[in-house]
Amino acid sequence: MDRVDYQSIVIQDLINLQKSGELELSPWYQRRSVWNSAQKSYLINTLFENKPVPVIYVRHSLDLDREISVKEVVDGQQRSRTIIEYYEDGFRARHPGHDKKVLFSELKPAQRQDFLLTALPVGYLLGATDEDVIDIFGRINSISKTLNAQEKRNALYSGEMKQFCLKIASSKINFWRDYGVFSANDIARMNEVQFIADIAYNLMNGLSDFSASKLNKMYKDFDIEFPEAGQILDRIDNIFDTLVRVDAERIADTIFSRQPLLFSLMMVIDGKGGVEPQKLGAALARIDEIFNSPENKSEEDVEFYNASTSTTQRIKQRRIRDQYINKFL
């Protein structure tokens, strides 16, 4: 990414961009709108009171087919939607000049003008790639209506382990998308970052149960320094280098696009220090074939099936999958 160019636009400019089709409020990595009416009203009241609001981050690009400039909201989607919705009389908000909450159309002319001329801080991301955008989104987007475990972890810590997991997860964005491992909403909720954190924990500590509390402790312990970062990064890079040398459909079109199965596969690959691509591809195809076969399963096959379809993150199930995959390699 080249740089961030900080400017301000007035609310009327934001509305004009929306009307002209130049404002992209639903990029694939964004959360769906989850604000309730109280949260929306509070934001509008904050603007009425001339109190500061967070910066809206925008990636500026060109749509060559439509020959228009596109402003993709990287962070600030819900704030932008709320402002536009209020302008369209979507809900009421408290204004200091009125006793009750009012719609936009119920404001006095001077009050409507003041609102539309309210400046919003905007940071334009210049030359930002998809990888840059996901990394930035994960760094600045740490508050939502209800945070999941990884989002809370991301909000609480800012140090070495957080940055390590976020950087790796964002650098693999094409893998997550192309292999169908994480959906857009998964990525918006930082599930891929938690996946990498779990991999890192297991690489350092051996095959373990998934535990949010253990990941929290790992983030805390390595918040200031993470001396093993280089070694763990090399091991993770080796795993991904092995995976991408296999025909993509061996993962994308099989059970190994499922997160628990991919986790087990990655741990097996690390344990072997890598696997020859042709052999790995054949093994994945055979495992998938047996898994999806309705009959002729051995007791071991059934055990693997059960360990892949229920309580998949416990150590018992992880060990079963680890041993089973190892058998084919």
Backbone hydrogen bonds in HBPLUS format (Angstrom, degrees):
<---DONOR---> <-ACCEPTOR-->    atom                        ^
c    i                          cat <-CA-CA->   ^        H-A-AA   ^      H-
h    n   atom  resd res      DA  || num        DHA   H-A  angle D-A-AA Bond
n    s   type  num  typ     dist DA aas  dist angle  dist       angle   num
A0002-ASP N   A0126-LEU O   2.87 MM 124  5.53 138.3  2.05 144.1 155.6     1
A0126-LEU N   A0003-ARG O   2.95 MM 123  5.49 165.0  1.97 172.2 175.3     2
A0005-ASP N   A0124-TYR O   2.85 MM 119  4.96 162.7  1.88 143.3 145.9     3
A0124-TYR N   A0005-ASP O   2.87 MM 119  4.96 173.5  1.87 136.9 134.6     4
A0007-GLN N   A0122-VAL O   2.83 MM 115  5.36 166.2  1.84 164.0 168.3     5
A0122-VAL N   A0007-GLN O   2.87 MM 115  5.36 174.8  1.87 150.0 148.1     6
A0009-ILE N   A0120-LEU O   3.04 MM 111  5.35 153.7  2.11 147.4 152.4     7
A0120-LEU N   A0009-ILE O   2.62 MM 111  5.35 159.6  1.66 158.1 164.1     8
A0013-ASP N   A0010-VAL O   2.90 MM   3  5.39 128.4  2.17 110.5 123.6     9
A0014-LEU N   A0010-VAL O   3.27 MM   4  6.75 151.5  2.36 147.3 155.5    10
A0011-ILE N   A0118-THR O   2.99 MM 107  5.81 137.5  2.18 147.5 158.8    11
A0015-ILE N   A0011-ILE O   2.99 MM   4  6.32 160.6  2.03 155.7 160.3    12
A0012-GLN N   A0116-LEU O   2.92 MM 104  4.88 150.5  2.01 148.2 138.6    13
A0016-ASN N   A0012-GLN O   2.91 MM   4  6.12 154.1  1.98 144.5 152.0    14
A0017-LEU N   A0013-ASP O   2.94 MM   4  6.20 154.5  2.01 149.4 155.5    15
A0018-GLN N   A0014-LEU O   3.11 MM   4  6.41 153.7  2.19 145.8 152.7    16
A0019-LYS N   A0015-ILE O   2.97 MM   4  6.25 159.6  2.01 151.7 157.0    17
A0020-SER N   A0016-ASN O   3.00 MM   4  6.16 148.8  2.10 146.2 154.2    18
A0022-GLU N   A0017-LEU O   2.97 MM   5  5.11 139.6  2.14 159.7 158.8    19
A0021-GLY N   A0018-GLN O   3.23 MM   3  5.29 155.3  2.30 101.3 108.7    20
A0071-LYS N   A0022-GLU O   2.66 MM  49  5.95 168.5  1.67 173.1 175.8    21
A0024-GLU N   A0071-LYS O   2.82 MM  47  5.86 171.4  1.82 141.3 144.2    22
A0073-VAL N   A0024-GLU O   3.00 MM  49  6.13 169.8  2.02 163.1 164.0    23
A0030-GLN N   A0027-PRO O   3.11 MM   3  5.67 166.0  2.13 122.5 126.9    24
A0040-LYS N   A0036-ASN O   3.07 MM   4  6.36 161.0  2.10 154.1 159.9    25
A0041-SER N   A0037-SER O   2.88 MM   4  6.01 164.6  1.90 148.5 152.8    26
A0042-TYR N   A0038-ALA O   2.95 MM   4  6.10 149.5  2.05 141.9 150.4    27
A0043-LEU N   A0039-GLN O   3.13 MM   4  6.42 154.4  2.20 147.2 152.4    28
A0044-ILE N   A0040-LYS O   3.17 MM   4  6.54 164.8  2.20 154.7 157.8    29
A0045-ASN N   A0041-SER O   2.94 MM   4  6.14 158.6  1.98 149.2 155.4    30
A0046-THR N   A0042-TYR O   2.91 MM   4  6.12 149.2  2.01 143.8 152.5    31
A0047-LEU N   A0043-LEU O   3.05 MM   4  6.46 148.2  2.15 146.8 155.0    32
A0048-PHE N   A0044-ILE O   2.88 MM   4  6.22 155.9  1.94 148.9 156.2    33
A0049-GLU N   A0045-ASN O   2.88 MM   4  6.08 149.2  1.97 148.2 156.1    34
A0051-LYS N   A0046-THR O   2.97 MM   5  5.33 166.3  1.99 165.8 162.5    35
A0050-ASN N   A0047-LEU O   3.01 MM   3  4.96 156.9  2.07 102.5 109.2    36
A0056-ILE N   A0121-PRO O   2.95 MM  65  6.27 170.1  1.96 148.8 149.7    37
A0123-GLY N   A0056-ILE O   2.86 MM  67  6.17 158.4  1.91 145.1 151.1    38
A0057-TYR N   A0075-ASP O   2.85 MM  18  5.05 153.8  1.92 146.9 153.8    39
A0074-VAL N   A0057-TYR O   2.76 MM  17  5.39 144.5  1.88 140.8 151.3    40
A0075-ASP N   A0057-TYR O   3.30 MM  18  5.05 161.0  2.34 128.1 131.5    41
A0058-VAL N   A0123-GLY O   2.92 MM  65  6.13 163.3  1.95 150.1 153.9    42
A0125-LEU N   A0058-VAL O   2.71 MM  67  5.92 165.8  1.72 154.2 159.1    43
A0059-ARG N   A0072-GLU O   2.77 MM  13  5.02 163.3  1.79 148.7 150.4    44
A0072-GLU N   A0059-ARG O   2.86 MM  13  5.02 168.7  1.88 154.9 151.1    45
A0061-SER N   A0070-VAL O   2.92 MM   9  5.25 167.3  1.94 155.8 160.0    46
A0070-VAL N   A0061-SER O   2.75 MM   9  5.25 178.1  1.75 149.9 150.5    47
A0063-ASP N   A0068-ILE O   2.86 MM   5  5.40 179.4  1.86 174.7 174.9    48
A0067-GLU N   A0063-ASP O   2.70 MM   4  5.57 119.3  2.06 142.2 161.0    49
A0068-ILE N   A0063-ASP O   3.22 MM   5  5.40 149.9  2.32 137.2 142.9    50
A0080-SER N   A0076-GLY O   2.90 MM   4  6.06 163.3  1.93 153.9 158.8    51
A0081-ARG N   A0077-GLN O   2.85 MM   4  6.07 165.3  1.87 154.7 159.1    52
A0082-THR N   A0078-GLN O   2.94 MM   4  5.94 155.2  2.00 139.9 147.1    53
A0083-ILE N   A0079-ARG O   3.04 MM   4  6.27 159.9  2.08 149.8 154.1    54
A0084-ILE N   A0080-SER O   3.09 MM   4  6.31 167.1  2.10 152.9 156.2    55
A0085-GLU N   A0081-ARG O   2.79 MM   4  5.93 158.7  1.84 149.9 156.7    56
A0086-TYR N   A0082-THR O   2.90 MM   4  6.09 154.4  1.97 147.7 154.2    57
A0087-TYR N   A0083-ILE O   3.08 MM   4  6.34 161.4  2.12 147.0 151.9    58
A0088-GLU N   A0084-ILE O   3.06 MM   4  6.36 138.3  2.24 140.9 152.3    59
A0088-GLU N   A0085-GLU O   3.12 MM   3  5.02 125.4  2.43  91.2 105.5    60
A0090-GLY N   A0085-GLU O   2.81 MM   5  5.06 154.2  1.88 149.4 149.6    61
A0089-ASP N   A0086-TYR O   2.89 MM   3  5.03 154.0  1.96 117.8 117.4    62
A0093-ALA N   A0102-VAL O   3.00 MM   9  5.41 157.4  2.05 132.5 134.4    63
A0102-VAL N   A0093-ALA O   2.82 MM   9  5.41 161.8  1.85 143.9 139.0    64
A0098-HIS N   A0095-HIS O   2.98 MM   3  5.48 166.5  2.00 126.4 127.0    65
A0106-GLU N   A0103-LEU O   3.09 MM   3  5.18 145.8  2.21 100.2 110.5    66
A0107-LEU N   A0104-PHE O   3.10 MM   3  5.52 164.8  2.13 113.5 118.3    67
A0111-GLN N   A0108-LYS O   2.87 MM   3  5.11 119.4  2.24 105.8 122.2    68
A0112-ARG N   A0108-LYS O   2.88 MM   4  6.22 155.0  1.95 161.0 169.5    69
A0113-GLN N   A0109-PRO O   2.98 MM   4  6.23 157.6  2.03 148.0 154.2    70
A0114-ASP N   A0110-ALA O   2.94 MM   4  6.16 157.5  1.99 142.7 148.8    71
A0115-PHE N   A0111-GLN O   2.98 MM   4  6.18 156.9  2.03 144.8 150.9    72
A0116-LEU N   A0112-ARG O   2.97 MM   4  6.21 166.4  1.99 152.3 155.4    73
A0117-LEU N   A0113-GLN O   2.98 MM   4  6.13 134.2  2.20 144.6 156.7    74
A0118-THR N   A0115-PHE O   3.08 MM   3  5.23 163.5  2.11 108.9 113.0    75
A0133-VAL N   A0129-THR O   2.95 MM   4  6.23 159.6  1.99 151.0 156.5    76
A0134-ILE N   A0130-ASP O   2.99 MM   4  6.27 162.6  2.02 155.8 158.7    77
A0135-ASP N   A0131-GLU O   3.07 MM   4  6.21 161.3  2.11 146.9 152.4    78
A0136-ILE N   A0132-ASP O   2.85 MM   4  6.06 163.4  1.88 154.7 159.4    79
A0137-PHE N   A0133-VAL O   2.78 MM   4  5.91 162.0  1.81 150.6 156.4    80
A0138-GLY N   A0134-ILE O   2.99 MM   4  6.12 159.7  2.03 146.1 150.7    81
A0139-ARG N   A0135-ASP O   3.09 MM   4  6.30 143.6  2.22 140.5 150.5    82
A0139-ARG N   A0136-ILE O   3.07 MM   3  5.06 120.7  2.44  94.1 109.4    83
A0140-ILE N   A0136-ILE O   2.99 MM   4  6.20 161.8  2.03 161.5 164.2    84
A0141-ASN N   A0137-PHE O   2.94 MM   4  5.52 142.8  2.08 143.4 151.4    85
A0152-LYS N   A0148-ASN O   2.96 MM   4  6.21 158.3  2.00 159.4 165.7    86
A0153-ARG N   A0149-ALA O   2.98 MM   4  6.18 155.0  2.04 142.4 149.9    87
A0154-ASN N   A0150-GLN O   2.78 MM   4  5.99 154.4  1.84 146.9 154.4    88
A0155-ALA N   A0151-GLU O   2.88 MM   4  6.08 142.6  2.03 139.9 149.9    89
A0156-LEU N   A0152-LYS O   2.90 MM   4  6.07 146.7  2.01 147.1 156.0    90
A0157-TYR N   A0153-ARG O   3.11 MM   4  6.19 158.5  2.16 152.5 156.0    91
A0163-GLN N   A0159-GLY O   3.03 MM   4  6.20 167.2  2.04 156.9 161.0    92
A0160-GLU N   A0223-ASP O   2.89 MM  63  5.04 148.1  1.99 123.6 124.5    93
A0164-PHE N   A0160-GLU O   2.83 MM   4  5.95 151.0  1.92 146.6 155.6    94
A0161-MET N   A0222-PHE O   3.08 MM  61  5.49 142.2  2.23 136.6 144.2    95
A0165-CYS N   A0161-MET O   2.99 MM   4  6.18 172.7  1.99 158.5 158.0    96
A0166-LEU N   A0162-LYS O   2.98 MM   4  6.07 165.3  2.00 152.8 157.6    97
A0167-LYS N   A0163-GLN O   2.90 MM   4  5.85 158.2  1.95 142.4 148.6    98
A0168-ILE N   A0164-PHE O   3.13 MM   4  6.35 166.0  2.15 150.6 153.9    99
A0169-ALA N   A0165-CYS O   2.96 MM   4  6.04 169.3  1.97 151.4 155.0   100
A0170-SER N   A0166-LEU O   2.95 MM   4  6.02 161.6  1.98 147.9 152.9   101
A0171-SER N   A0167-LYS O   2.98 MM   4  6.07 144.9  2.11 140.3 150.1   102
A0172-LYS N   A0168-ILE O   3.20 MM   4  6.42 127.2  2.49 144.5 156.8   103
A0172-LYS N   A0169-ALA O   3.31 MM   3  5.39 145.2  2.44  97.1 106.7   104
A0173-ILE N   A0170-SER O   3.33 MM   3  5.30 152.9  2.41 111.9 110.2   105
A0175-PHE N   A0172-LYS O   2.96 MM   3  5.23 119.2  2.34 104.7 120.3   106
A0176-TRP N   A0172-LYS O   3.02 MM   4  6.37 164.5  2.05 164.0 167.7   107
A0177-ARG N   A0173-ILE O   3.10 MM   4  6.27 161.6  2.14 148.2 153.1   108
A0178-ASP N   A0174-ASN O   2.78 MM   4  5.75 167.2  1.79 150.3 154.7   109
A0179-TYR N   A0175-PHE O   2.94 MM   4  5.71 159.1  1.98 150.0 154.7   110
A0181-VAL N   A0176-TRP O   3.09 MM   5  5.09 136.3  2.28 138.8 148.6   111
A0180-GLY N   A0177-ARG O   3.30 MM   3  5.20 156.0  2.36  98.6 105.6   112
A0187-ILE N   A0183-SER O   3.03 MM   4  6.35 159.2  2.08 152.1 156.4   113
A0188-ALA N   A0184-ALA O   2.90 MM   4  6.17 151.8  1.98 144.3 153.0   114
A0189-ARG N   A0185-ASN O   3.00 MM   4  6.20 140.0  2.17 141.3 150.9   115
A0189-ARG N   A0186-ASP O   3.16 MM   3  5.21 126.9  2.45  93.2 106.7   116
A0191-ASN N   A0186-ASP O   2.94 MM   5  5.29 167.4  1.96 154.2 150.4   117
A0190-MET N   A0187-ILE O   3.05 MM   3  4.89 162.0  2.08 104.4 107.8   118
A0193-VAL N   A0190-MET O   3.19 MM   3  5.23 129.9  2.45  95.3 108.1   119
A0194-GLN N   A0190-MET O   3.21 MM   4  6.59 156.6  2.26 147.5 153.2   120
A0195-PHE N   A0191-ASN O   2.96 MM   4  6.20 149.4  2.05 141.8 150.6   121
A0196-ILE N   A0192-GLU O   3.13 MM   4  6.35 156.6  2.19 139.0 143.6   122
A0197-ALA N   A0193-VAL O   2.91 MM   4  6.19 155.8  1.97 147.4 154.9   123
A0198-ASP N   A0194-GLN O   2.84 MM   4  6.09 153.7  1.91 149.4 155.9   124
A0199-ILE N   A0195-PHE O   2.95 MM   4  6.26 154.9  2.01 146.6 153.7   125
A0200-ALA N   A0196-ILE O   2.85 MM   4  6.10 165.3  1.88 153.8 157.4   126
A0201-TYR N   A0197-ALA O   2.92 MM   4  6.14 158.1  1.97 146.9 152.9   127
A0202-ASN N   A0198-ASP O   3.01 MM   4  6.22 161.9  2.05 148.6 152.9   128
A0203-LEU N   A0199-ILE O   2.87 MM   4  6.10 149.9  1.96 152.1 161.2   129
A0204-MET N   A0200-ALA O   3.07 MM   4  6.27 147.0  2.19 144.7 152.7   130
A0205-ASN N   A0201-TYR O   2.88 MM   4  5.98 145.3  2.00 146.1 156.5   131
A0206-GLY N   A0202-ASN O   2.80 MM   4  4.84 132.9  2.02 135.2 137.4   132
A0210-PHE N   A0313-GLN O   2.91 MM 103  5.41 157.7  1.96 164.8 167.2   133
A0215-LEU N   A0211-SER O   3.07 MM   4  6.41 153.8  2.14 149.1 156.2   134
A0216-ASN N   A0212-ALA O   2.90 MM   4  6.16 153.6  1.97 148.1 156.0   135
A0217-LYS N   A0213-SER O   2.97 MM   4  6.21 156.4  2.03 142.6 148.6   136
A0218-MET N   A0214-LYS O   2.90 MM   4  6.13 150.9  1.98 142.5 150.9   137
A0219-TYR N   A0215-LEU O   2.93 MM   4  6.19 162.4  1.96 151.9 155.6   138
A0220-LYS N   A0216-ASN O   2.95 MM   4  6.23 154.9  2.01 146.5 154.0   139
A0221-ASP N   A0217-LYS O   2.72 MM   4  5.91 168.3  1.74 155.9 159.0   140
A0222-PHE N   A0218-MET O   3.01 MM   4  6.05 153.5  2.08 148.3 154.4   141
A0223-ASP N   A0220-LYS O   3.28 MM   3  5.08 157.7  2.33 110.0 106.8   142
A0229-ALA N   A0226-PHE O   3.06 MM   3  5.53 161.8  2.09 123.1 125.1   143
A0232-ILE N   A0228-GLU O   2.96 MM   4  6.14 172.2  1.97 170.0 172.2   144
A0233-LEU N   A0229-ALA O   2.87 MM   4  5.92 157.0  1.92 150.4 157.5   145
A0234-ASP N   A0230-GLY O   3.03 MM   4  6.21 156.1  2.09 143.7 149.6   146
A0235-ARG N   A0231-GLN O   3.14 MM   4  6.45 156.1  2.20 146.2 152.2   147
A0236-ILE N   A0232-ILE O   2.95 MM   4  6.19 160.2  1.99 151.5 156.9   148
A0237-ASP N   A0233-LEU O   2.83 MM   4  6.00 163.3  1.86 153.6 158.7   149
A0238-ASN N   A0234-ASP O   2.95 MM   4  6.11 152.4  2.03 143.2 150.7   150
A0239-ILE N   A0235-ARG O   3.05 MM   4  6.33 151.0  2.14 143.0 150.4   151
A0240-PHE N   A0236-ILE O   3.03 MM   4  6.37 166.9  2.05 157.3 159.0   152
A0241-ASP N   A0237-ASP O   2.82 MM   4  5.98 155.2  1.88 149.2 157.0   153
A0242-THR N   A0238-ASN O   3.04 MM   4  6.22 149.0  2.14 141.5 148.8   154
A0243-LEU N   A0239-ILE O   3.01 MM   4  6.33 158.4  2.06 149.5 155.6   155
A0244-VAL N   A0240-PHE O   2.98 MM   4  6.13 167.9  1.99 158.0 159.2   156
A0245-ARG N   A0242-THR O   3.28 MM   3  5.45 149.2  2.38 102.1 111.0   157
A0246-VAL N   A0243-LEU O   3.12 MM   3  5.58 162.9  2.15 113.3 118.7   158
A0250-ARG N   A0247-ASP O   2.95 MM   3  5.67 153.2  2.02 122.3 130.0   159
A0251-ILE N   A0248-ALA O   3.03 MM   3  5.71 159.9  2.07 117.4 123.6   160
A0252-ALA N   A0248-ALA O   2.86 MM   4  5.98 161.6  1.89 165.6 160.7   161
A0253-ASP N   A0249-GLU O   3.07 MM   4  4.93 151.7  2.16 115.3 123.6   162
A0254-THR N   A0251-ILE O   3.21 MM   3  5.28 168.7  2.22 112.8 113.8   163
A0257-SER N   A0254-THR O   3.24 MM   3  6.14 162.1  2.28 125.0 125.1   164
A0258-ARG N   A0255-ILE O   3.06 MM   3  5.68 162.3  2.09 115.4 120.9   165
A0262-LEU N   A0258-ARG O   2.87 MM   4  6.05 161.5  1.90 162.3 168.7   166
A0263-PHE N   A0259-GLN O   2.87 MM   4  5.99 158.7  1.92 151.3 157.4   167
A0264-SER N   A0260-PRO O   3.12 MM   4  6.37 161.9  2.15 141.5 145.3   168
A0265-LEU N   A0261-LEU O   2.91 MM   4  6.15 160.5  1.95 149.6 155.3   169
A0266-MET N   A0262-LEU O   2.86 MM   4  6.04 160.9  1.89 153.8 158.5   170
A0267-MET N   A0263-PHE O   3.03 MM   4  6.33 153.9  2.10 150.4 157.5   171
A0268-VAL N   A0264-SER O   3.01 MM   4  6.25 154.0  2.08 149.0 155.8   172
A0269-ILE N   A0265-LEU O   2.95 MM   4  6.21 164.7  1.97 154.1 158.0   173
A0270-ASP N   A0266-MET O   3.01 MM   4  6.22 158.5  2.06 145.4 151.0   174
A0271-GLY N   A0267-MET O   2.99 MM   4  6.18 156.1  2.05 142.2 148.9   175
A0272-LYS N   A0268-VAL O   3.06 MM   4  6.37 138.1  2.24 146.5 157.4   176
A0272-LYS N   A0269-ILE O   3.21 MM   3  5.24 130.8  2.47  94.9 107.5   177
A0273-GLY N   A0269-ILE O   3.00 MM   4  6.08 112.5  2.47 135.9 153.0   178
A0274-GLY N   A0269-ILE O   2.94 MM   5  5.08 142.8  2.08 155.3 152.7   179
A0273-GLY N   A0270-ASP O   3.00 MM   3  4.92 148.1  2.10  99.1 109.2   180
A0280-LEU N   A0276-GLU O   2.95 MM   4  6.13 159.0  1.99 158.1 164.9   181
A0281-GLY N   A0277-PRO O   2.82 MM   4  5.99 165.8  1.84 155.7 159.3   182
A0282-ALA N   A0278-GLN O   3.07 MM   4  6.23 160.6  2.11 146.2 151.1   183
A0283-ALA N   A0279-LYS O   3.04 MM   4  6.19 154.4  2.10 143.2 150.4   184
A0284-LEU N   A0280-LEU O   2.94 MM   4  6.19 162.3  1.97 155.9 160.0   185
A0285-ALA N   A0281-GLY O   3.07 MM   4  6.24 159.9  2.11 146.9 152.3   186
A0286-ARG N   A0282-ALA O   3.00 MM   4  6.19 156.6  2.06 145.7 152.1   187
A0287-ILE N   A0283-ALA O   2.91 MM   4  6.11 165.6  1.94 154.8 158.5   188
A0288-ASP N   A0284-LEU O   2.98 MM   4  6.09 162.5  2.01 147.2 152.3   189
A0289-GLU N   A0285-ALA O   2.96 MM   4  6.11 153.1  2.03 142.7 150.4   190
A0290-ILE N   A0286-ARG O   3.02 MM   4  6.27 165.9  2.04 154.2 156.7   191
A0291-PHE N   A0287-ILE O   2.91 MM   4  6.05 162.3  1.95 149.9 155.6   192
A0292-ASN N   A0288-ASP O   3.04 MM   4  6.18 155.8  2.10 148.6 153.3   193
A0293-SER N   A0290-ILE O   3.18 MM   3  5.09 152.9  2.26  99.5 107.7   194
A0302-VAL N   A0298-SER O   3.00 MM   4  6.30 159.6  2.05 153.6 158.2   195
A0303-GLU N   A0299-GLU O   3.01 MM   4  6.20 153.5  2.08 141.3 148.8   196
A0304-PHE N   A0300-GLU O   2.99 MM   4  6.24 156.2  2.05 146.2 152.0   197
A0305-TYR N   A0301-ASP O   2.89 MM   4  6.15 159.0  1.94 148.6 154.8   198
A0306-ASN N   A0302-VAL O   2.90 MM   4  6.15 165.9  1.92 154.3 157.0   199
A0307-ALA N   A0303-GLU O   2.98 MM   4  6.14 149.6  2.07 142.0 150.9   200
A0308-SER N   A0304-PHE O   3.03 MM   4  6.16 114.3  2.48 138.5 154.3   201
A0308-SER N   A0305-TYR O   3.06 MM   3  5.15 149.2  2.16 100.5 110.1   202
A0309-THR N   A0306-ASN O   3.37 MM   3  5.30 161.3  2.41  99.5 104.9   203
A0318-ARG N   A0314-ARG O   2.98 MM   4  6.22 158.1  2.03 154.0 161.2   204
A0319-ARG N   A0315-ILE O   2.88 MM   4  6.02 153.6  1.95 149.8 156.0   205
A0320-ILE N   A0316-LYS O   3.08 MM   4  6.37 156.2  2.14 146.6 153.1   206
A0321-ARG N   A0317-GLN O   3.05 MM   4  6.27 167.0  2.06 150.6 153.5   207
A0322-ASP N   A0318-ARG O   2.90 MM   4  6.01 156.4  1.96 143.9 151.3   208
A0323-GLN N   A0319-ARG O   2.94 MM   4  6.11 168.4  1.95 153.8 155.6   209
A0324-TYR N   A0320-ILE O   3.00 MM   4  6.12 158.4  2.05 148.5 155.0   210
A0325-ILE N   A0321-ARG O   2.95 MM   4  6.05 172.9  1.96 155.2 156.9   211
A0326-ASN N   A0322-ASP O   3.03 MM   4  6.08 159.1  2.08 145.4 152.0   212
A0327-LYS N   A0323-GLN O   3.10 MM   4  6.27 143.2  2.24 139.4 147.8   213
A0327-LYS N   A0324-TYR O   3.17 MM   3  5.23 124.7  2.49  95.0 108.4   214
A0328-PHE N   A0325-ILE O   3.10 MM   3  5.51 134.3  2.32 107.3 118.2   215
A0329-LEU N   A0326-ASN O   2.97 MM   3  5.13 149.0  2.07 104.6 114.6   216
